[in-house]
Amino acid sequence: MVKRVFWIVCGVLVLLVMVMPVQADQVTIYPSDDAFVNQAEPDQTYNGNSLQVSNAAGVYSYIKFDISSIPDGSTINSATFRVYFFGYSFPPGDPYLRLLDVYRVADDSWSEVDITFNNRPEPDDERLGSGYIGGTGQAWVNFDLFSTGVLELSNDLTDDNLSLMLSTRSAGYYTGYAKEIGAGWGPYLVIDYTPPIDKTRVLEPNGGETLICGSTYTVEWEAPPKAVKFKLMYSTDYGASWILIEKGVEGSSYDWVVPVVKKTKAGCLIKVVSYNEKGKKINGDRSDKVFTIRGLTITSPNGGEVLASGSNYEISWEINGTDEADQATLFYSLDGGLSWKEIETVSGNPGTYSWDVPAPKKNSKKCLVKVVAYDDGKKIGVDKSDGVFTIEVVKVESPNGGETVASGDTVTIEWTTNETKKPVQKVKLFYTKNGGKTWTLIKKIKGSDPGSYDWTIPDVSKEKSKCKVKVVLIGENGKIFGKDVSDSYFTIVPGE
C-alpha cells in the first residue's frame, strides 16, 4: 500500500559545513503552497487556514517550498521541519498515538489551488522522519528530515522546489495551522547549508607553519567541480618569484618533498592553479600568510644568552634535509652582524663546536654567531643567531637590584672580572641616584682588580629609589676593557 504523506514544515534544516574555510549560511523558508486532500470528497480542494491529517480517513496534507535561494551544489546534511498542531482525536489503545510521519514528494507540479485527492502526487515509499504531538495536543511538532537517512536534496535544489506530505500510522485525526494563518503560526523550514565551492582555495600550508626541508608535507586545496588538473608552485621570497613543484596534478592533495634551502626561509608561500578538462585555466589561490622552510638552523646561542669572556661555550646547529655537508665554517660578530670574525672551519657536519669565548674590548651586547655549511666547496646552508646575545668581560654581582641600604651603612660592592685582552691596570667605581642620568665616582683602585670594595653609603636627605653602581675596567693608556652596571635599581634611604 502506498503511504500518503502530509508534509508540514515544522523544523529546521541544518546544513553542516564540511570544509572549514567555507562558512555556513542559514535561511528560513515559508511554504509557497499548502493544502490537504480528503478521500471522502476526492475532487475537493482544501487550502484554507488549516492542515489536516488522518490515514484512516484518507486525509493527507501537502506542503511545497521554493528553495531557489539555496545555490545548486550546496551541501545539506540535516533537516528539521516544523508545524503547529492545535487539535487531535484518536481511539484509545492505538500503538501509534500522537505520531505523524513526513514523506518527500518528487512531483512538484501540484498547486494549492487545484490539488485534490484524485489528482494528488504520490509520495516516496520511505518516510523522511517522524514527529510526536505532546499531551496537550497544542504544540509545535518537529520533524528531523534526515533522521532516516533517505533524504537527498540534490534534485530538489536543481528544480528549486521541495514538496512534502504528512501522514499518520494511527486511526487518529490531527489538525494544524496552514501558511494562511501567518508566519508566526504557519509551517516553515529552516535550512543551514554550505554554499558550493566556486574558486580554488589553498588549505595547507596556509600560513604560520614551519616545514623542515627534505621532509614530506601534504599540500591540500579545494576547487570548483569543473577543476580536474592543478599546477603547484612555491615561493621563498614572499611571492616575488615562483618555482614549479608539479603540473597536471589530480585530486585535492599532493605530497610535496620540501626543498633544501641554503638558510631558513621565512617568506614562503604555496600557489595552486586549477584547470578544466580542456586545459583552460579556471582560477588560483596562494597561502593566505607566509610559512617557514627551516634549513640550516643555529640552536645555540640564539639570542638572549650571557656568555663570560674566556669561558667555553658549545655552539650547536642543525642542517635539515641534507647530510651532504663536508665542512662548516663558524663566525662571530660583536656589532650586530655589521662585521664578522672567523672562529674555525670544521670537517663534516658535527652539529656542535666547543667555542672559547673571546674577550672583547668591553662588554658587548650585540653578539651573533653564524654557521656556513659547504659541500665540495659549494655553500649549501647558512644561518645566524635569531637574536643578539651578550659577552661580558666584567659583571656587577652586588648590589644588583632590589636592595635597600641606608646612608652611613657599609656595603660591599662585588664584581667578577672575566678574561680581558690585556691586564687590568685600574678599576673605577661609580654610583647614580637618578637612574643613570649622572654618575658620581666612588673610588679609583690602581694596580689591581680586587673584585670587591667596601663602600660607605653617602648621605641623602630623602629616599632615592633609582640607584645603581657601575664598575669600569681600565687597561694601559686608559683604554676601557669592560664595564657593567647593576641589572636593576636599589634604594638608598636616609640614615638614622
NUTIBA-189809 format. One line per field, with one value per residue (C-alpha): chain; x, y, z. Coordinates in nm, 2 decimals, padded with zeros to 4 digits. Example, Ala and Ser with C-alpha at 12.3 -4.5 7.8 and 13.67 -1.06 7.14 Angstrom:
BEGIN
unit	(A:A)
px	(01.23:01.37)
py	(-00.45:-00.11)
pz	(00.78:00.71)
This chain:
BEGIN
unit	(A:A:A:A:A:A:A:A:A:A:A:A:A:A:A:A:A:A:A:A:A:A:A:A:A:A:A:A:A:A:A:A:A:A:A:A:A:A:A:A:A:A:A:A:A:A:A:A:A:A:A:A:A:A:A:A:A:A:A:A:A:A:A:A:A:A:A:A:A:A:A:A:A:A:A:A:A:A:A:A:A:A:A:A:A:A:A:A:A:A:A:A:A:A:A:A:A:A:A:A:A:A:A:A:A:A:A:A:A:A:A:A:A:A:A:A:A:A:A:A:A:A:A:A:A:A:A:A:A:A:A:A:A:A:A:A:A:A:A:A:A:A:A:A:A:A:A:A:A:A:A:A:A:A:A:A:A:A:A:A:A:A:A:A:A:A:A:A:A:A:A:A:A:A:A:A:A:A:A:A:A:A:A:A:A:A:A:A:A:A:A:A:A:A:A:A:A:A:A:A:A:A:A:A:A:A:A:A:A:A:A:A:A:A:A:A:A:A:A:A:A:A:A:A:A:A:A:A:A:A:A:A:A:A:A:A:A:A:A:A:A:A:A:A:A:A:A:A:A:A:A:A:A:A:A:A:A:A:A:A:A:A:A:A:A:A:A:A:A:A:A:A:A:A:A:A:A:A:A:A:A:A:A:A:A:A:A:A:A:A:A:A:A:A:A:A:A:A:A:A:A:A:A:A:A:A:A:A:A:A:A:A:A:A:A:A:A:A:A:A:A:A:A:A:A:A:A:A:A:A:A:A:A:A:A:A:A:A:A:A:A:A:A:A:A:A:A:A:A:A:A:A:A:A:A:A:A:A:A:A:A:A:A:A:A:A:A:A:A:A:A:A:A:A:A:A:A:A:A:A:A:A:A:A:A:A:A:A:A:A:A:A:A:A:A:A:A:A:A:A:A:A:A:A:A:A:A:A:A:A:A:A:A:A:A:A:A:A:A:A:A:A:A:A:A:A:A:A:A:A:A:A:A:A:A:A:A:A:A:A:A:A:A:A:A:A:A:A:A:A:A:A:A:A:A:A:A:A:A:A:A:A:A:A:A:A:A:A:A:A:A:A:A:A:A:A:A:A:A:A:A:A:A:A:A:A:A:A:A:A:A:A:A:A:A:A)
px	(00.00:00.14:00.19:00.04:00.24:00.13:00.44:00.42:00.73:00.79:01.16:01.50:01.70:02.06:02.34:02.67:02.98:03.22:03.50:03.64:03.71:03.36:03.10:02.75:02.45:02.11:01.77:01.42:01.17:00.79:00.56:00.47:00.17:00.00:-00.33:-00.49:-00.69:-00.98:-01.08:-01.44:-01.45:-01.20:-01.25:-01.25:-00.95:-00.88:-00.64:-00.77:-00.61:-00.57:-00.39:-00.55:-00.41:-00.58:-00.45:-00.77:-00.99:-00.77:-00.68:-00.32:-00.15:00.08:00.34:00.57:00.87:01.05:01.42:01.57:01.76:01.99:02.26:02.27:02.55:02.52:02.59:02.29:02.35:02.04:01.69:01.41:01.06:00.81:00.43:00.20:-00.09:-00.38:-00.63:-00.64:-00.86:-00.78:-00.92:-00.76:-00.51:-00.37:00.01:00.09:-00.10:00.03:00.28:00.30:00.52:00.66:00.75:00.91:00.70:00.91:00.64:00.63:00.38:00.08:-00.07:-00.27:-00.55:-00.63:-00.48:-00.74:-00.74:-00.79:-00.50:-00.26:00.10:00.22:00.49:00.81:00.78:01.02:00.94:01.19:01.11:00.85:00.72:00.53:00.24:00.26:00.00:-00.19:-00.22:-00.13:00.24:00.50:00.59:00.95:01.04:01.41:01.41:01.74:01.67:01.61:01.90:01.69:01.66:01.87:01.81:02.03:01.73:01.52:01.79:01.81:01.44:01.41:01.12:01.08:00.74:00.64:00.34:00.23:00.05:-00.02:00.01:-00.28:-00.65:-00.63:-00.72:-00.49:-00.53:-00.26:-00.21:-00.16:00.05:-00.26:-00.27:00.05:00.42:00.41:00.20:00.23:00.47:00.82:01.16:01.50:01.80:02.16:02.38:02.73:02.75:02.93:03.29:03.33:03.70:04.03:04.15:04.48:04.41:04.75:05.01:04.81:05.05:05.24:05.37:05.73:05.84:06.16:06.35:06.38:06.07:05.74:05.45:05.09:04.97:04.59:04.34:03.97:03.84:03.52:03.38:03.49:03.86:04.03:04.40:04.62:04.96:05.15:05.43:05.61:05.79:06.06:06.06:05.71:05.57:05.82:05.91:05.77:05.92:05.72:05.65:05.44:05.17:04.89:04.82:04.48:04.28:04.29:04.62:04.99:05.28:05.55:05.91:06.01:06.32:06.66:06.73:07.07:06.92:06.59:06.33:06.05:05.87:05.73:05.40:05.23:05.02:04.77:04.62:04.32:04.23:03.92:03.92:04.00:04.31:04.17:04.27:03.98:04.14:04.40:04.50:04.80:04.87:04.69:05.01:05.37:05.52:05.88:06.11:06.38:06.72:07.05:06.94:07.16:07.00:07.25:07.34:07.02:06.96:06.94:07.23:07.50:07.85:08.15:08.46:08.72:08.46:08.39:08.05:07.90:07.77:07.51:07.33:07.12:07.13:06.78:06.71:07.07:07.36:07.60:07.79:08.16:08.26:08.12:08.28:08.18:08.19:08.10:08.01:08.03:07.84:07.51:07.63:07.80:08.13:08.23:08.53:08.60:08.60:08.71:08.64:08.55:08.53:08.19:07.88:07.94:07.64:07.83:08.15:08.33:08.40:08.65:08.45:08.68:08.75:08.61:08.74:08.44:08.11:07.94:07.56:07.52:07.69:07.59:07.71:07.69:07.74:07.80:07.79:07.96:07.96:08.26:08.31:07.95:07.75:07.45:07.33:07.38:07.22:07.29:07.16:06.80:06.87:07.18:07.35:07.60:07.97:08.06:08.42:08.30:07.98:07.84:07.73:07.62:07.44:07.25:06.89:06.62:06.83:06.76:07.05:07.08:07.32:07.62:07.60:07.89:07.80:08.04:08.04:08.13:08.21:08.35:08.62:08.64:08.92:09.04:09.25:09.53:09.59:09.36:09.56:09.28:08.92:08.68:08.36:08.07:07.71:07.40:07.09:06.89:06.87:07.20:07.15:07.46:07.74:07.95:08.29:08.32:08.68:08.97:09.16:09.50:09.74:09.50:09.15:09.03:08.68:08.52:08.52:08.36:08.15:08.02:07.68:07.66:07.42:07.08:06.81:06.52:06.48:06.65:06.49:06.68:07.03:07.29:07.66:07.90:08.23:08.48:08.79:09.08:09.40:09.72:09.69:09.35:09.16:08.84:08.84:08.49:08.22:07.89:07.62:07.37:07.09:06.82:06.77:06.84:06.73:06.92:06.73:06.84:07.03:06.90)
py	(00.00:00.34:00.56:00.90:01.18:01.53:01.74:02.03:02.23:02.22:02.21:02.34:02.21:02.23:02.21:02.12:02.29:02.02:02.24:02.47:02.78:02.80:02.95:02.80:03.01:02.98:03.05:03.03:02.93:02.95:02.75:02.86:02.62:02.41:02.22:01.90:01.64:01.42:01.08:01.14:01.44:01.33:01.63:01.90:02.13:02.24:02.53:02.74:02.81:02.45:02.14:01.80:01.45:01.12:00.80:00.61:00.87:00.92:01.28:01.40:01.74:01.86:02.15:02.29:02.52:02.74:02.66:02.86:03.08:02.79:02.77:02.45:02.22:02.33:02.07:02.00:01.74:01.76:01.90:01.97:02.06:02.24:02.27:02.38:02.14:02.26:01.97:01.59:01.29:00.92:00.60:00.47:00.18:00.27:00.20:00.49:00.76:01.12:01.01:01.17:01.08:01.30:01.19:01.36:01.41:01.41:01.57:01.94:02.03:02.04:02.37:02.45:02.60:02.27:01.98:01.71:01.35:01.23:01.43:01.44:01.33:01.01:01.04:00.84:00.50:00.56:00.83:01.10:01.13:01.14:01.39:01.35:01.55:01.62:01.56:01.89:01.84:02.21:02.25:02.28:01.94:01.88:01.65:01.57:01.52:01.34:01.11:00.81:00.89:00.87:01.24:01.36:01.72:01.75:01.71:01.95:02.21:02.17:02.22:02.48:02.31:02.07:01.91:01.71:01.51:01.43:01.11:00.91:00.54:00.57:00.60:00.95:01.28:01.58:01.95:02.21:02.56:02.63:02.92:03.13:03.17:03.38:03.34:03.33:03.01:02.86:02.58:02.67:02.52:02.64:02.53:02.56:02.50:02.53:02.71:02.52:02.58:02.84:02.90:02.73:02.77:02.66:02.49:02.37:02.52:02.84:03.05:03.01:02.66:02.55:02.29:02.10:02.09:01.74:01.62:01.53:01.77:01.72:02.03:02.05:02.26:02.27:02.37:02.40:02.08:02.17:02.17:01.85:01.94:02.16:02.33:02.37:02.62:02.76:03.09:03.16:03.54:03.64:03.58:03.79:03.47:03.12:02.78:02.49:02.19:01.99:02.03:01.81:01.71:01.55:01.53:01.77:01.70:01.65:01.50:01.76:01.69:02.02:02.16:02.21:02.58:02.74:02.91:02.92:03.10:03.28:03.42:03.10:03.06:02.78:02.86:02.62:02.70:02.50:02.40:02.24:01.92:02.13:02.27:02.62:02.80:02.84:03.04:03.00:03.08:03.10:03.07:03.34:03.41:03.30:02.99:02.89:02.64:02.56:02.48:02.51:02.63:02.76:02.64:02.80:03.07:03.20:03.52:03.65:03.44:03.60:03.45:03.52:03.61:03.34:03.07:02.76:02.76:02.49:02.63:02.40:02.38:02.15:02.10:01.98:01.78:01.70:01.51:01.61:01.89:01.81:02.12:02.41:02.75:02.93:03.31:03.56:03.93:04.18:04.46:04.30:04.15:04.45:04.27:03.90:03.72:03.36:03.12:02.80:02.57:02.21:01.90:01.73:01.84:01.77:02.00:02.13:02.32:02.40:02.77:02.96:03.28:03.57:03.88:04.19:04.53:04.58:04.42:04.35:04.32:04.28:03.95:03.69:03.36:03.24:02.89:02.83:02.47:02.36:02.05:02.02:02.39:02.48:02.67:02.45:02.62:02.93:03.07:03.31:03.36:03.48:03.74:03.90:03.77:03.93:03.86:04.00:04.10:04.22:04.16:04.35:04.10:04.33:04.55:04.43:04.55:04.53:04.61:04.89:05.05:05.35:05.64:05.56:05.19:04.99:04.78:04.56:04.62:04.29:04.22:03.94:04.00:03.75:03.72:04.06:04.13:04.28:04.31:04.55:04.85:05.03:04.99:05.28:05.25:05.49:05.52:05.70:05.82:05.93:05.63:05.69:06.05:06.14:05.93:06.00:05.85:05.62:05.50:05.46:05.14:05.14:04.85:04.57:04.43:04.31:04.21:04.39:04.72:04.83:05.13:05.37:05.48:05.86:06.09:06.15:06.39:06.17:05.83:05.76:05.46:05.47:05.38:05.17:05.11:05.09:04.91:05.01:04.82:05.02:04.90:05.07:05.40:05.45:05.21:05.07:04.69:04.64:04.80:04.69:04.83:04.69:04.50:04.68:04.97:04.96:05.22:05.45:05.59:05.85:05.72:05.74)
pz	(00.00:-00.10:00.21:00.20:00.35:00.46:00.48:00.72:00.76:01.13:01.16:01.09:00.81:00.92:00.67:00.81:00.67:00.57:00.45:00.72:00.51:00.37:00.61:00.65:00.57:00.72:00.56:00.69:00.42:00.43:00.21:-00.14:-00.14:00.12:00.13:00.24:00.04:00.16:00.02:00.13:-00.11:-00.38:-00.61:-00.34:-00.28:00.08:00.10:00.40:00.74:00.85:00.75:00.84:00.86:00.91:00.75:00.84:00.68:00.38:00.47:00.38:00.39:00.12:00.16:-00.10:-00.05:-00.30:-00.22:-00.51:-00.26:-00.19:-00.46:-00.66:-00.54:-00.18:00.10:00.32:00.60:00.83:00.83:01.07:00.96:01.19:01.21:01.49:01.57:01.78:01.76:01.76:01.83:01.83:01.97:02.29:02.27:01.93:01.94:01.71:01.90:01.86:01.59:01.25:00.95:00.68:00.32:00.02:-00.29:-00.61:-00.83:-00.76:-01.03:-00.79:-00.67:-00.36:-00.58:-00.76:-00.57:-00.48:-00.36:-00.71:-00.87:-00.58:-00.65:-00.48:-00.21:-00.20:-00.03:00.26:00.52:00.59:00.96:01.23:01.48:01.81:01.94:02.32:02.58:02.53:02.16:02.11:02.02:01.76:01.62:01.49:01.21:01.16:00.78:00.79:01.07:00.84:00.61:00.29:00.20:-00.09:-00.19:-00.50:-00.74:-00.54:-00.54:-00.92:-00.98:-00.69:-00.51:-00.23:-00.17:00.14:00.26:00.61:00.71:01.02:01.12:01.37:01.33:01.48:01.33:01.36:01.27:01.23:01.10:00.73:00.59:00.56:00.93:00.91:00.95:01.33:01.34:00.99:00.89:00.79:00.70:00.83:00.62:00.72:00.41:00.28:-00.05:-00.33:-00.38:-00.66:-00.65:-00.59:-00.23:-00.07:00.27:00.37:00.42:00.47:00.70:01.02:00.96:00.99:00.73:00.75:00.42:00.29:00.47:00.30:00.35:00.22:00.03:00.04:-00.15:-00.26:-00.60:-00.81:-00.95:-01.30:-01.20:-01.29:-01.32:-01.10:-01.11:-00.79:-00.72:-00.43:-00.34:-00.08:-00.13:-00.03:-00.38:-00.58:-00.78:-00.81:-00.86:-01.02:-00.80:-01.04:-01.31:-01.42:-01.06:-00.99:-00.67:-00.38:-00.22:-00.31:-00.11:-00.15:-00.07:00.08:-00.10:00.06:00.12:00.20:00.50:00.68:00.47:00.65:00.34:00.19:00.00:-00.20:-00.51:-00.67:-01.01:-01.14:-01.50:-01.66:-01.87:-02.18:-02.01:-01.97:-01.65:-01.40:-01.12:-00.85:-00.49:-00.27:00.10:00.30:00.50:00.48:00.63:00.71:00.55:00.80:00.66:00.85:01.19:01.48:01.80:02.04:02.11:01.95:02.14:02.50:02.64:02.86:02.80:03.01:02.81:02.83:02.91:02.70:02.52:02.29:01.97:01.82:01.49:01.26:00.89:00.78:00.47:00.37:00.51:00.24:00.42:00.42:00.63:00.83:00.90:01.21:01.27:01.54:01.54:01.82:01.63:01.54:01.22:01.06:01.07:01.12:01.25:01.17:01.46:01.28:00.99:01.09:00.88:00.81:00.99:01.36:01.47:01.77:01.84:02.17:02.15:02.36:02.41:02.31:02.53:02.35:02.43:02.66:02.74:02.41:02.39:02.02:01.96:01.70:01.57:01.21:01.06:00.69:00.56:00.24:00.02:-00.21:-00.19:-00.26:00.00:00.10:00.41:00.63:00.94:01.22:01.57:01.57:01.83:01.99:02.30:02.54:02.60:02.94:03.04:03.38:03.58:03.87:04.13:04.42:04.47:04.16:04.22:04.48:04.79:05.03:05.21:05.44:05.44:05.65:05.60:05.47:05.16:04.97:04.60:04.43:04.07:03.86:03.60:03.32:03.06:02.93:02.63:02.84:03.22:03.41:03.54:03.71:03.83:03.87:04.07:04.03:04.16:04.03:04.23:03.92:03.70:03.52:03.42:03.62:03.78:04.09:04.14:04.44:04.41:04.18:04.25:04.09:04.01:04.09:04.04:04.38:04.28:04.58:04.76:05.09:05.01:05.27:05.15:05.11:05.28:05.12:05.25:05.12:04.97:04.64:04.45:04.12:04.23:04.06:04.07:03.78:03.75:03.48:03.40:03.25:03.09:02.98:02.81:02.98:02.75:02.88:02.88:03.02:03.22:03.38:03.59:03.83:03.65:03.84:04.08:04.45:04.71:04.94:05.24:05.49:05.79:06.14)
